[in-house]
Amino acid sequence: MNNTSILSTRNLCVGYEKKQVLKDLDLDFYPGKFVSLLGPNGAGKTTLLRTLSKHLPPLSGKITIHGKDLSLIRSDDLARIMSVVLTQRVAPPLFRVYDFVGMGRYPHTSWTGRMNSQDDDAVMESLNLVRAQHLVFRDLSTLSDGERQKVLIARALAQEPAIILLDEPTMHLDLKHRMEVMSILQGLCREKGICVVASLHDVEVAAKVSDRVVLIKDGMLHAFGSPEDVLQEDTVSDLYDFSNACFNRMLGNIEIRNRADKARVFVIGGMGSASVLYRLLSKKGYEVITGVLLKNDIDYFVARSLGIQCLVQDSLDIISSQSVQGAVEALKACDFIIDTGFETAGLNRANLDLITTALALKKPIFCMGSPKNREMLNRPDLSDVWFTKTESRLVDLVEEKEIA
Ligand SMILES: Nc1ncnc2c1ncn2[C@@H]1O[C@H](COP(=O)(O)OP(=O)(O)OP(=O)(O)O)[C@@H](O)[C@H]1O
């Protein structure tokens, strides 16, 4: 790794004439690294990017590029080191993509602005890098948001910068283009050694693509480091003031917690068989209790993120009859029982006792799969047992039963 930072800040304070937005920023940006700026609306991401790119003077503190004070760097010299992609939707009409990307060559062309063959090559290479070479003769104003975003990045690349600053590069883009733009930016870091600094709203994506994340909120830097270290569940909740959501560090996703205002359902699951049902039941407003789960089960991680009450086996051992007894008490207090059709291996066999108990208690039981996989439920005389093949049908059945 190249250990010399391209861009650094010390005691930087950014904002506007009458308004300080962020203070005490000590940041270093290195070649080949993807850095995401994260923070709630109005935290100061754009203000910071505008200050780093010399569009806005710092209120105090220092910004250096390759060790030189930013304020002393001439704008044409800066353009050879840094390019900036700010949020913009408007495109001037009658502007060919080729000419627009060619504008990015201005730090390298002579004062006449005439492009030579090297500049032509640079324009085409930039378009290639963002997989937009086919757009070269299109009118800019006719492009879709995703195509235009790629062209904006191509123009930034045509400057041949060491660092690119982008403000919300995936705004207005659909999922496919969002992923494509992120993968293009990641490729620029890995293959061209460019440092990419982008403000992002999607913490899940940031966790997956970034080498470093900068967390800002309430006028200050909250954390700066690798997403694996920094994006802890509590930190993300605090950053965005989550009250009904939770970032799951292990799965790298955000689960939404819904208010439970329906019946209480006990889910007998495990080994990943219950996660989809947990989400669906929570979404529908059911109060879910589940168990007995081992602490390394993916169902446990999903249930915890959803705020579902989990009965867990303390040690990573065989689920004990003692743990199952604890779960029986919780099961008694539930209106409906769901058997996810979990595979029974040695470790979780005891959970079958929960199904037997539910039968004895004459609780309505809804099962995924087929009766032949569940010996104790494979009897024609059982009236309060239903089998389905999909989670959505199963929850429909629960709803029907609840209404009846
Ligand atoms: N020109 C300006 N003059 C004064 N205050 C401004 C100006 N532009 C933005 N602000 C304020 O500065 C603060 C930071 O705004 P900024 O746009 O940097 O936040 P952000 O993190 O980029 O927000 P978002 O995620 O909503 O885009 C906000 O309180 C905003 O109202």
PDBQT file of the ligand as one rigid body, heavy atoms in Angstrom, charges set to zero:
ROOT
HETATM    1  N1  LIG A 501     -25.339  27.748   1.285  1.00  0.00    +0.000 N 
HETATM    2  C1  LIG A 501     -25.620  27.439   2.541  1.00  0.00    +0.000 A 
HETATM    3  N2  LIG A 501     -25.674  28.396   3.492  1.00  0.00    +0.000 NA
HETATM    4  C2  LIG A 501     -25.964  28.102   4.784  1.00  0.00    +0.000 A 
HETATM    5  N3  LIG A 501     -26.217  26.850   5.238  1.00  0.00    +0.000 NA
HETATM    6  C3  LIG A 501     -26.176  25.868   4.325  1.00  0.00    +0.000 A 
HETATM    7  C4  LIG A 501     -25.894  26.096   2.949  1.00  0.00    +0.000 A 
HETATM    8  N4  LIG A 501     -25.924  24.917   2.302  1.00  0.00    +0.000 NA
HETATM    9  C5  LIG A 501     -26.222  23.976   3.231  1.00  0.00    +0.000 A 
HETATM   10  N5  LIG A 501     -26.361  24.541   4.440  1.00  0.00    +0.000 N 
HETATM   11  C6  LIG A 501     -26.670  23.868   5.706  1.00  0.00    +0.000 C 
HETATM   12  O1  LIG A 501     -25.518  23.150   6.110  1.00  0.00    +0.000 OA
HETATM   13  C7  LIG A 501     -25.874  21.939   6.751  1.00  0.00    +0.000 C 
HETATM   14  C8  LIG A 501     -25.193  20.770   6.063  1.00  0.00    +0.000 C 
HETATM   15  O2  LIG A 501     -25.752  20.638   4.776  1.00  0.00    +0.000 OA
HETATM   16  P1  LIG A 501     -25.182  19.591   3.748  1.00  0.00    +0.000 P 
HETATM   17  O3  LIG A 501     -25.907  19.789   2.461  1.00  0.00    +0.000 OA
HETATM   18  O4  LIG A 501     -23.709  19.674   3.734  1.00  0.00    +0.000 OA
HETATM   19  O5  LIG A 501     -25.608  18.224   4.444  1.00  0.00    +0.000 OA
HETATM   20  P2  LIG A 501     -25.638  16.750   3.812  1.00  0.00    +0.000 P 
HETATM   21  O6  LIG A 501     -25.046  15.844   4.835  1.00  0.00    +0.000 OA
HETATM   22  O7  LIG A 501     -24.985  16.758   2.476  1.00  0.00    +0.000 OA
HETATM   23  O8  LIG A 501     -27.190  16.529   3.704  1.00  0.00    +0.000 OA
HETATM   24  P3  LIG A 501     -28.053  15.574   2.722  1.00  0.00    +0.000 P 
HETATM   25  O9  LIG A 501     -27.755  14.169   3.118  1.00  0.00    +0.000 OA
HETATM   26  O10 LIG A 501     -29.451  15.974   3.076  1.00  0.00    +0.000 OA
HETATM   27  O11 LIG A 501     -27.673  15.894   1.312  1.00  0.00    +0.000 OA
HETATM   28  C9  LIG A 501     -27.399  21.872   6.698  1.00  0.00    +0.000 C 
HETATM   29  O12 LIG A 501     -27.887  22.307   7.939  1.00  0.00    +0.000 OA
HETATM   30  C10 LIG A 501     -27.773  22.841   5.597  1.00  0.00    +0.000 C 
HETATM   31  O13 LIG A 501     -29.024  23.414   5.831  1.00  0.00    +0.000 OA
ENDROOT
TORSDOF 0
